[in-house]
Amino acid sequence: MPRPSSKQLTELELEIIKILWRDGPSTVRHVREQLEPFRKLAHNSVMTMMGIMTDKNYLKREPLPKGPGYLYTARIRRDSTLKNMLVDVVDRAFSGSSMDAILKLLDTSDLDAEELKQLRQKVDNIAKERES
């Protein structure tokens, strides 16, 4: 019996979509070249994965104006995708407790004094907004 498909991106799907978010519409060749420094994949492997991502509606594929091949564009937005991934981690790993997740991040982070100051300001701003 096949495993049910995940609601979340796989590791490779996330790497590919991050390239498309950063660089915009791209060919398989461009994506493979961007993956090359940390992941050695054959052109066909990347093409297959991007085809699967198109079937899942993560990507849109359009023929190139000249020559063979396709131009791929991300269909899923960065902000909503990252939010959904974070909500999933908080739900699964921290039983839905945002506070526990934030405290664990703070315990394991290497934030410097300036970053902690910025974080304090953000928390203060959120608190003021919620008091109004």
ABEGO torsion letter per residue (X at the ends): XBBBBBABBBAAAAAAAAAAAAAEBBBAAAAAAAAAAABBBBAAAAAAAAAAAAAAGABBBBBBABEBEBBBBBABBAAAAAAAAAAAAAAAAAGGBAAAAAAAAAAABABBAAAAAAAAAAAAAAAAAAAX
